[in-house]
Amino acid sequence: MALEHALLVSLTERAGSGYELARRFDKSIGFFWNATHQQIYRVLKRMEERGWVVGETVPQEGRPDKKVYTVGPSGHAELSRWISAPTEDDAAFQRSELGIKIRAAAHGDLPALCTEIARHRDNHAGRLELYRQIEKRDFPAPAQLTGPALHQYLVLRGGIRVETGFVEWCDEVLEALVHSLSPNPRNSPNSAVLQQDSVSER
């Protein structure tokens, strides 16, 4: 997948300027496909040159004109081709630096590694909470969803499941490593990282 396809998806949902697309990425698609604002502007220009998107200059009172992009016929054709093409496996964990560090734990500072795992755990727990807030706010009646709204919801549910699994895995790793540090892990100072509510999938 290329950034071009993520932008095509976003523009099929709603036309927008480069700035609006960048803001939209920060709040939605960007959770699943990261891109800087500069990358978005650069790729939009390339897509316009290919005819995938059409830019229309829109006057703004008291502000500079903005260019609003929509998907052109060749862009719709490319999006359809890409959707039908084979998809590469999402192999994020297959290139996990944290996973390699855990495997090498016997050769390093185990308490420091536990602290690092707890940091990752908290970061993913924060993202999980954000996803659940979005789910509650934007999709209060999932059984009634159809079309693009249903598709957006299903991707969000994938994010929720992935983050839930990662948090639970971190909890499992921390429990095992802390146990290996002390015969009485509950009295170990490192056990503080385990004194958090477990995250369960809804």
C-alpha positions as CSV (number, residue, x, y, z in Angstrom):
1,M,0.0,0.0,0.0
2,A,1.1,3.5,-0.8
3,L,0.2,6.8,0.8
4,E,-1.7,7.6,-2.5
5,H,-4.2,4.9,-1.7
6,A,-4.8,6.1,1.8
7,L,-5.4,9.6,0.4
8,L,-7.8,8.2,-2.2
9,V,-9.8,6.5,0.5
10,S,-10.0,9.7,2.6
11,L,-11.1,11.8,-0.4
12,T,-13.8,9.3,-1.4
13,E,-15.2,9.9,2.0
14,R,-15.0,13.7,1.8
15,A,-13.3,16.2,-0.5
16,G,-10.8,18.4,1.1
17,S,-7.7,20.6,0.8
18,G,-4.2,19.4,1.6
19,Y,-4.5,21.0,5.1
20,E,-7.8,19.4,5.7
21,L,-6.5,16.0,4.6
22,A,-3.5,16.4,6.9
23,R,-5.8,17.2,9.9
24,R,-8.1,14.3,9.0
25,F,-5.1,11.9,9.0
26,D,-4.1,13.1,12.4
27,K,-7.5,12.1,13.7
28,S,-8.5,8.9,11.8
29,I,-6.6,7.2,9.0
30,G,-3.3,8.3,10.5
31,F,-3.8,5.8,13.3
32,F,-3.4,3.0,10.7
33,W,-1.1,4.7,8.1
34,N,1.3,7.4,9.3
35,A,2.3,10.3,7.1
36,T,3.7,13.8,7.8
37,H,1.9,16.8,6.5
38,Q,4.8,17.5,4.1
39,Q,4.4,13.9,2.7
40,I,0.7,14.5,2.1
41,Y,1.2,17.7,0.2
42,R,3.9,16.2,-1.9
43,V,1.9,13.1,-2.8
44,L,-1.2,15.1,-3.5
45,K,0.7,17.0,-6.1
46,R,1.9,13.8,-7.7
47,M,-1.6,12.4,-7.7
48,E,-2.9,15.5,-9.4
49,E,-0.2,15.1,-12.1
50,R,-1.3,11.5,-12.7
51,G,-5.0,12.6,-12.9
52,W,-6.0,10.6,-9.9
53,V,-7.3,13.7,-8.1
54,V,-8.7,17.0,-9.4
55,G,-7.9,20.2,-7.6
56,E,-10.3,23.1,-7.6
57,T,-9.3,26.5,-6.4
58,V,-11.9,27.8,-3.9
59,P,-11.9,31.5,-2.9
60,Q,-12.0,32.3,0.8
61,E,-13.0,35.7,2.2
62,G,-10.2,37.3,4.1
63,R,-7.9,34.4,3.6
64,P,-5.8,33.0,0.7
65,D,-7.6,30.7,-1.8
66,K,-7.4,27.0,-1.1
67,K,-7.3,24.1,-3.4
68,V,-10.0,21.4,-2.7
69,Y,-9.3,17.9,-4.1
70,T,-11.8,15.3,-5.3
71,V,-11.1,11.9,-6.8
72,G,-11.1,11.8,-10.6
73,P,-12.2,8.9,-12.8
74,S,-8.7,7.5,-13.0
75,G,-8.4,7.8,-9.3
76,H,-11.5,5.7,-8.8
77,A,-10.2,3.1,-11.2
78,E,-6.9,2.9,-9.3
79,L,-8.6,2.6,-6.0
80,S,-10.8,-0.2,-7.4
81,R,-7.7,-2.0,-8.8
82,W,-5.8,-1.6,-5.5
83,I,-8.7,-3.0,-3.4
84,S,-8.8,-6.1,-5.6
85,A,-5.1,-6.7,-5.6
86,P,-3.4,-9.1,-3.1
87,T,-2.7,-7.5,0.2
88,E,0.7,-7.9,2.0
89,D,0.5,-9.4,5.5
90,D,0.5,-6.8,8.3
91,A,3.7,-7.9,9.9
92,A,4.3,-5.2,12.5
93,F,5.2,-7.7,15.2
94,Q,7.5,-9.6,12.9
95,R,9.8,-6.5,13.1
96,S,9.4,-5.7,16.8
97,E,12.5,-4.2,18.5
98,L,10.7,-4.8,21.8
99,G,10.2,-8.4,21.1
100,I,13.9,-8.9,20.3
101,K,14.9,-7.1,23.5
102,I,12.6,-9.4,25.5
103,R,14.2,-12.4,23.8
104,A,17.7,-11.1,24.9
105,A,16.5,-10.2,28.4
106,A,19.1,-12.6,30.0
107,H,21.9,-10.4,28.7
108,G,20.8,-7.0,30.0
109,D,19.2,-5.0,32.8
110,L,16.0,-6.8,33.4
111,P,14.4,-4.1,35.7
112,A,15.1,-1.5,33.1
113,L,13.6,-3.7,30.4
114,C,10.5,-4.1,32.6
115,T,10.2,-0.3,32.8
116,E,10.4,0.0,29.1
117,I,7.8,-2.7,28.5
118,A,5.5,-0.9,31.0
119,R,6.0,2.3,29.0
120,H,4.9,0.6,25.8
121,R,2.0,-0.9,27.6
122,D,0.8,2.5,28.8
123,N,1.2,4.0,25.4
124,H,-0.9,1.3,23.8
125,A,-3.5,1.4,26.7
126,G,-3.8,5.2,26.0
127,R,-4.5,4.5,22.3
128,L,-6.9,1.8,23.2
129,E,-8.8,4.2,25.4
130,L,-8.9,6.8,22.6
131,Y,-10.3,4.2,20.1
132,R,-13.0,3.2,22.6
133,Q,-13.9,6.9,23.0
134,I,-14.2,7.2,19.3
135,E,-16.3,4.1,19.1
136,K,-18.7,5.4,21.8
137,R,-18.9,8.8,20.2
138,D,-19.2,8.0,16.5
139,F,-20.7,4.5,16.5
140,P,-23.3,4.3,19.3
141,A,-25.5,1.8,17.3
142,P,-23.1,-0.4,15.3
143,A,-25.8,-3.0,14.4
144,Q,-27.5,-0.3,12.3
145,L,-24.4,0.7,10.3
146,T,-24.2,0.2,6.6
147,G,-21.9,1.4,3.8
148,P,-18.8,3.5,4.5
149,A,-19.8,4.1,8.2
150,L,-19.8,0.3,8.7
151,H,-16.5,0.0,7.0
152,Q,-15.0,2.7,9.2
153,Y,-16.4,1.0,12.3
154,L,-14.9,-2.4,11.3
155,V,-11.4,-0.9,10.9
156,L,-11.8,0.8,14.3
157,R,-12.8,-2.5,15.8
158,G,-9.6,-4.0,14.3
159,G,-7.6,-1.3,16.0
160,I,-9.3,-2.0,19.3
161,R,-8.6,-5.7,19.1
162,V,-4.9,-5.1,18.2
163,E,-4.4,-2.7,21.0
164,T,-6.2,-4.9,23.5
165,G,-4.1,-7.9,22.5
166,F,-0.8,-5.8,22.8
167,V,-1.7,-4.5,26.3
168,E,-2.7,-8.0,27.5
169,W,0.6,-9.4,26.1
170,C,2.6,-6.7,27.9
171,D,0.8,-7.6,31.1
172,E,1.7,-11.2,30.6
173,V,5.3,-10.5,29.9
174,L,5.6,-8.2,32.9
175,E,4.1,-10.7,35.2
176,A,6.5,-13.4,34.0
177,L,9.6,-11.2,34.1
178,V,8.8,-9.7,37.5
179,H,8.2,-13.2,38.8
180,S,11.7,-14.2,37.6
181,L,13.2,-11.2,39.4
182,S,11.9,-12.1,42.9
183,P,10.7,-15.2,44.7
184,N,8.0,-12.9,46.1
185,P,7.1,-10.8,43.1
186,R,4.3,-8.9,44.8
187,N,6.9,-7.4,47.1
188,S,9.2,-6.5,44.3
189,P,9.4,-2.8,43.4
190,N,9.0,-3.8,39.8
191,S,5.6,-5.2,40.5
192,A,4.2,-1.7,40.5
193,V,3.8,-2.0,36.7
194,L,1.3,-4.8,37.3
195,Q,-0.9,-2.9,39.7
196,Q,-3.1,-1.7,36.8
197,D,-6.5,-2.8,35.8
198,S,-6.3,-5.4,33.2
199,V,-7.7,-4.4,29.8
200,S,-10.3,-6.8,28.5
201,E,-11.9,-6.8,25.1
202,R,-15.5,-5.7,25.1
